[in-house]
Structure formats: structure tokens, C-alpha cells
């Protein structure tokens, strides 16, 4: 497998490409969802690489605020503002509309539509906050995709490792929390370095997740760009980097 790099404003991930060599569509696509909105400054930096944009339902409001038309719009638009709907109708974009009553969520429909056509990495923002059932549904939907998927905003970032995969994360900023969360029943051969509590070939169990709230070493300096290496022998695991959230 070849090594790919995915850059966010706050960190960079070096990961192993899962896609077949014949895959020609390698440009990352940003999904804008209707959960907790990212800051417009963070989003502007993220989109500065001219990434493709898929707006999902209320995610069109972020496009409206940025005055940046999406490449694709999908959903039932039941939670989008009328101002954003009126605005996007003046733009050139493709769309896939769905009724409000349906089996899959707008997010799951977007994932299904995208992954049947494209193998490229997906960066998903506006995905955190709100209802716990929706958050769990979104995380499990993403965990089993073949595409490399990152859920992120300026506070939280999640990506997934599968059997025999490893990644290196270079931080541009300080983070308060580093957590490893088993998605499958067991995760075997888990290792992580350059954190306060290191692991070397550990077994993680979904029934008792014990590797949350790890942290960076006291002397950790993001300016030195020392990577955090994470690897997994068997299973599927979520890797989480977080900052303290604003009081609510």
C-alpha cells in the first residue's frame, strides 16, 4: 500500500491507502452536515485546498454563509434555512433530493451515493453535537467504509484504522485528549507512542473501553512536528483527538 497524507488545519494524518491502483478519483471531498457547525475560519482554511463539497441538508447553510456553492446537494432540506435554499437555487450544482419519510438518514444516503461512485477520502464536518443516537449512527456508518474517512471540526477529530493498518499524526496545535475506541468486539495488537500512556501490542475490548482520555506528554511541543504513531493488527478502531469544548 502507498502512503497518503490528509491535512486539516490542526493536524496532518499519514495513512495507508486502501484504494485499488486503478482508482483515478483521489481528490478529497468535504461533507458539510447539519450538526454543530465548525467555525467559518476553520472551514475556510480546510476548503482552501479547493476540495469538492457535498452539502447534506442543513449543511447548505454553511455554504450560504461562506458564499461557496456546493458541487453536490443531497437530502430532504427539512432543516435547511429558506434563505440558504433560495440562495443555492441561483447557483450551478448537482442535487439528489429525497422525501422526509425514508429508511436511511440524509447522511447515510449521501455516504451511500458517494461510495458507490468514488473511492476518494472523505472529510466530514458539522457532524458532532446534537442527538446521541444520530452521533452513534454516523460513527458506525463511517467506521465500516472502505474509503478513508475523517470526522472533524476545530475541537474534535476522529478517523478509523482497520486490520493491519497504521497511521502517523502530526499535530499543528495542542490537544487535551487522545482516545482509542474499539469498534469491533476486540482490537488486537494496538500500539501508540508519543503519548502519556503508551501501548505496545495491547488488546482493547468494546465491552470495557479503557483507552479513553489519554493525553500528550507534558513536554509535547507541536512546533517540533514529532509524529504520534498508531497501529492495529486486527479489528476496527476509532482514533480520537479532542480539545476542551466550550461550556454549555
C-alpha positions in Angstrom: 0.0 0.0 0.0 1.1 3.5 -0.7 1.2 6.3 1.9 -1.3 9.1 1.6 -1.5 12.4 3.5 -4.6 14.1 4.6 -4.2 17.7 6.0 -6.6 19.5 8.3 -6.0 23.0 9.8 -5.0 21.4 13.2 -3.2 18.2 12.1 -1.9 16.0 9.3 -2.5 12.3 9.0 -0.2 9.9 7.1 -2.2 6.7 6.4 -2.1 3.7 4.2 -4.1 4.0 1.0 -6.9 1.3 0.9 -7.9 2.0 -2.7 -7.1 0.0 -5.8 -4.3 1.3 -8.1 -6.8 1.8 -10.9 -8.7 4.4 -8.8 -8.3 7.8 -10.5 -10.5 9.9 -8.3 -8.2 10.8 -5.4 -9.3 14.4 -4.6 -10.7 14.6 -1.1 -14.3 15.5 -0.7 -15.7 17.6 2.2 -19.2 16.7 3.5 -20.9 19.6 5.2 -23.5 18.3 7.6 -26.2 19.9 9.8 -24.8 19.3 13.3 -22.6 21.6 15.4 -21.2 24.0 12.8 -17.4 24.4 12.5 -16.0 27.9 12.8 -16.1 29.7 9.4 -12.4 30.5 9.9 -11.5 26.8 10.3 -13.8 25.8 7.4 -12.2 28.4 5.1 -8.8 27.0 5.9 -10.0 23.5 5.3 -11.5 24.4 1.9 -8.5 26.4 0.8 -7.2 23.3 -1.0 -10.1 23.5 -3.5 -11.7 20.3 -2.2 -15.0 19.2 -3.6 -18.0 20.0 -1.4 -21.1 17.9 -0.8 -23.7 19.7 1.3 -26.1 17.5 3.2 -29.4 19.0 4.1 -28.7 21.9 6.6 -25.1 21.8 5.6 -26.2 24.1 2.8 -26.4 26.8 5.4 -22.6 26.6 5.8 -22.3 27.1 2.0 -24.6 30.1 2.2 -22.6 31.6 5.0 -19.3 31.0 3.0 -20.9 32.2 -0.3 -19.5 29.0 -1.8 -21.8 26.8 -3.9 -21.6 23.1 -3.3 -20.6 20.6 -6.0 -23.5 18.4 -4.9 -26.5 18.8 -2.6 -28.4 15.9 -1.1 -31.2 15.5 1.4 -34.8 16.4 2.1 -33.9 20.0 3.1 -36.3 19.8 6.1 -33.8 21.6 8.4 -32.1 23.9 5.9 -33.0 27.7 6.1 -35.2 29.2 3.4 -32.5 31.8 2.8 -29.9 29.1 2.0 -32.4 27.2 -0.2 -33.2 30.4 -2.2 -29.5 31.2 -2.5 -28.4 27.8 -3.7 -31.2 27.8 -6.3 -29.3 30.6 -8.1 -26.1 28.5 -8.3 -24.9 25.8 -10.6 -24.8 22.5 -8.8 -26.0 18.9 -8.9 -28.5 17.5 -6.5 -30.3 14.4 -5.2 -33.5 15.2 -3.3 -35.2 12.7 -1.0 -38.6 12.6 0.8 -38.6 13.3 4.5 -40.0 9.8 5.3 -37.4 7.3 4.5 -35.4 4.4 6.0 -31.9 6.0 5.8 -30.8 9.4 7.2 -29.7 12.1 4.8 -26.2 11.5 5.9 -26.4 7.7 5.2 -27.9 8.4 1.8 -25.0 10.8 1.0 -22.5 8.2 2.1 -24.2 5.5 0.0 -24.4 7.7 -3.1 -20.7 8.8 -2.8 -19.1 5.5 -2.0 -20.8 3.7 -4.9 -19.1 6.1 -7.3 -15.9 7.3 -5.7 -13.0 5.8 -3.7 -11.5 9.1 -2.5 -11.1 10.2 1.1 -13.9 12.0 2.8 -13.6 14.8 5.4 -16.9 15.3 7.3 -17.6 18.4 9.3 -20.8 19.6 11.1 -21.1 16.0 12.3 -20.7 16.5 16.1 -23.2 17.7 18.7 -26.9 17.2 18.8 -28.6 13.9 19.3 -26.6 11.0 20.7 -28.5 8.4 18.6 -27.5 10.3 15.4 -23.9 10.7 16.5 -23.6 7.0 17.2 -25.3 6.1 13.9 -22.9 8.4 12.0 -19.8 7.0 13.7 -20.8 3.4 13.0 -21.7 4.2 9.4 -18.3 5.7 8.8 -16.3 3.0 10.7 -17.0 0.3 8.1 -16.4 2.2 4.9 -13.6 1.3 2.6 -12.9 5.0 2.0 -10.6 6.7 4.5 -12.9 8.9 6.5 -12.2 11.7 8.9 -14.8 13.5 11.1 -13.6 16.8 12.2 -14.0 20.4 13.3 -11.8 22.8 15.3 -12.5 20.9 18.5 -12.6 17.2 17.7 -11.2 14.8 15.1 -12.0 11.1 14.6 -10.6 8.7 12.0 -10.6 4.9 11.8 -8.0 2.2 11.5 -8.7 -1.4 10.3 -6.8 -4.7 10.5 -3.0 -4.4 9.7 -3.2 -0.6 9.3 -1.1 2.1 10.9 -1.1 5.9 10.8 1.1 8.8 11.9 -0.5 12.0 13.2 1.4 15.3 13.2 -0.2 17.9 15.3 -0.1 21.6 14.5 -1.8 22.5 17.8 -2.1 21.2 21.3 -4.8 18.7 22.1 -6.2 17.8 25.5 -7.4 14.3 24.8 -6.2 11.3 22.8 -8.6 8.3 22.8 -8.6 4.9 21.1 -12.1 3.3 20.9 -12.7 -0.3 19.7 -15.5 -0.5 17.2 -15.3 -4.3 16.7 -15.7 -6.6 19.8 -11.9 -6.8 20.2 -9.0 -4.9 18.7 -5.7 -6.8 18.9 -2.1 -5.6 18.6 -2.8 -2.0 19.3 0.2 0.3 19.7 0.6 4.0 20.2 3.6 6.1 21.1 4.4 9.8 21.9 1.5 10.0 24.4 1.4 9.9 28.2 0.3 6.3 28.4 1.9 4.3 25.5 0.7 0.9 24.2 2.6 -1.9 22.6 0.6 -4.7 21.1 -2.4 -4.3 23.6 -5.8 -5.8 23.3 -8.8 -3.4 23.5 -12.3 -4.6 24.3 -15.5 -2.9 23.2 -17.4 -4.1 26.3 -15.0 -2.1 28.5 -13.3 0.7 26.6 -10.3 1.6 28.8 -8.2 3.7 26.4 -10.1 7.0 26.5 -8.8 10.3 28.0 -5.1 9.6 27.2 -3.1 12.8 26.8 0.0 14.2 25.3 3.3 14.1 27.2 3.9 17.1 29.4 6.8 18.3 27.3 4.9 17.8 24.0 5.7 20.7 21.6 3.7 20.8 18.3 6.3 23.0 16.7 8.7 20.0 16.7 6.3 18.1 14.4 7.1 14.8 16.2 4.5 12.3 14.9 2.3 10.1 17.0 2.3 6.6 15.6 -0.7 4.3 15.9 -1.1 0.8 14.6 -3.6 -2.0 14.8 -3.1 -5.7 14.0 -6.8 -6.9 13.9 -10.2 -5.2 14.3 -11.6 -1.8 13.6 -10.7 1.1 15.9 -11.6 4.8 16.2 -8.8 7.3 16.9 -9.9 10.5 18.6 -8.1 13.8 19.2 -10.0 16.4 21.2 -9.8 19.8 22.8 -11.9 21.0 25.8 -15.3 22.1 24.4 -16.8 25.4 25.3 -19.1 25.4 28.3 -22.7 24.7 27.6 
